[in-house]
Amino acid sequence: MVKSLHKRQFGDFQTPDILATEVTQVLQVNHKISPEVVIEPSCGKGAFIRAVLDSFPDSRIIGLDINKKYLEEAKLSISNHPLSHHVTLDESDFFKINWEAILSTISGYILVIGNPPWVTNSDLSILDSQNLPPKSNFQNQRGIAAITGSGNFDISEWMLLQYVEWLSKRMGTIAVLCKYSVARKVMYQVKNKFGSRFSFHIYLIDAKLYFQASVEACLCVISTDYPDNCDCKVYQNLKSREVSYLIGERDGLIIRDTKKYEEWRHLLGHNFQYIWRSGIKHDCSKVMELERIHDNLFMNGLQEKYCLEMDYLYPLLKSSDIGKGATENCRKFVLVTQKSVGEDTSIIENVAPKTWQYLLEHDEYFKHRKSIIYKNKPAYSIFGIGSYSFKKWKIAISGLYKQLKFCLVKPLHGKSVMLDDTVNFLSFDTEEEAKFIFQLLTSTPAMEFLDSMIFWDEKRPITIDILKRLSLQAVAKELGFLKTYFYWTKTVQIPVDLQKQKVTLAKLKN
Ligand SMILES: C[S@@+](CC[C@H](N)C(=O)[O-])C[C@H]1O[C@@H](n2cnc3c(N)ncnc32)[C@H](O)[C@@H]1O
């Protein structure tokens, strides 16, 4: 336990020698660098020190780490190497050392290499660890947001940004193993601050294989070489020579696959008629979500059975159902206590006394909801609710799943289906309209455009922010269905020639 706590607060995943060697080979072969000085700021047991000694025999090497034992191991491991005199290994804390003083002694091309700690500031605060950057600009939430754009960040993100500062007036390359998401965040910030001074390359790596870690990871190479290469080249692995896709900034957005995006850029727009929503938020699943035993008898997540009126119960499909496309039936029902956000709930007492009694009996569960959104709101309040929730037909997509899988959701048990707050959806009054928009959304142009913007390693890769960038009108135009689109979005008589188009559409659907 003590050991694993220690490992966690120092983000300690030692790199296997084979991976460190592959990294230095990529730098030699693909990037053709020959550094005068190599710095490994958190060198641990020295995998990168050994790899650099073999790949860059002319370089001076500086290795540092906070862990004395690791440094001893590293020293021992190179003691018989003929070039060990090129290496200086010292105990030091990255956040306390005077980097300016060290850097002022260095001239020539620098390589900063390594695998900075894999830990976030919130992990560290849970562990009550002090292994953090200086208070002045890091523990202070405003400072953090200013640096990283968010309150929670990886320590490696901060370290990488420091490395970039070192190269702001020097020539060199940074090559570090880090989370894929960290590499992207750093890229975004560096581009904002330094424009095209640095080029970016990302080589995806299998973190499960090398570190037994379930995270998308990569080798991130940031260099003052090839500075005008605006987009970041992404390779499938360290051995790939072919670029898989180019990440870049377009229209103020970070785009995963700029080539695909440019192909379908004309589909970018707004939907004024069709608004993406997310499902119901109640933060009380044990009480609010129930399984139907039979007729009006239901069982909640506390395994308690209750007879409830159907007035406030609706079929529920969760992210996992939508992700699997299991929309034909529902496993659960959800209590929908309001028709709109903030609506008075006391009316339930008269309309459905058993339901009211059930809510009263579970009052404590509602009072323990942590989110401040429930403060000063009517009892048993929910969020993500409005007239759109009660429309009969929906097109839904799970925000959590790693594929673009839209589902048509029809009413179940004679009622509109509710979706959970990790599901994004559009809603419609009629089946016909829902099917028409479904056809637009699942067309190749729409799917390729959306896919070009999605970073699949994100926890919730498919966001409303991304979905709403797709103009359904532009897709309809692309597919030649513009008139049908206007038929559904404006209350106009359907012209005769459009009747034909509807027939064609019907055929296509079958
Ligand atoms: C992910 S491990 C990688 C070690 C080594 N770079 C490698 O690739 O095998 C992170 C290393 O960072 C070191 N570390 C953590 N906090 C540090 C700090 N504040 N200053 C210097 N090193 C630190 C840990 O001791 C650990 O060896």
The ligand as an ORCA input file, in Angstrom:
! r2SCAN-3c Opt
* xyz 0 1
  C       6.906      8.104    -15.159
  S       8.354      7.911    -14.171
  C       9.537      7.885    -15.441
  C      10.943      7.679    -15.049
  C      11.923      7.726    -16.200
  N      11.861      9.036    -16.844
  C      11.627      6.659    -17.198
  O      11.276      7.010    -18.317
  O      11.732      5.492    -16.880
  C       8.436      9.481    -13.415
  C       9.662      9.773    -12.643
  O       9.534     11.106    -12.170
  C      10.163     11.187    -10.921
  N       9.653     12.391    -10.248
  C       8.435     12.560     -9.699
  N       8.333     13.798     -9.163
  C       9.514     14.425     -9.418
  C      10.020     15.720     -9.119
  N       9.292     16.604     -8.459
  N      11.272     16.030     -9.532
  C      12.024     15.124    -10.195
  N      11.609     13.880    -10.494
  C      10.363     13.525    -10.111
  C       9.822      9.870    -10.249
  O      10.746      9.563     -9.219
  C       9.901      8.900    -11.445
  O      11.179      8.308    -11.526
*
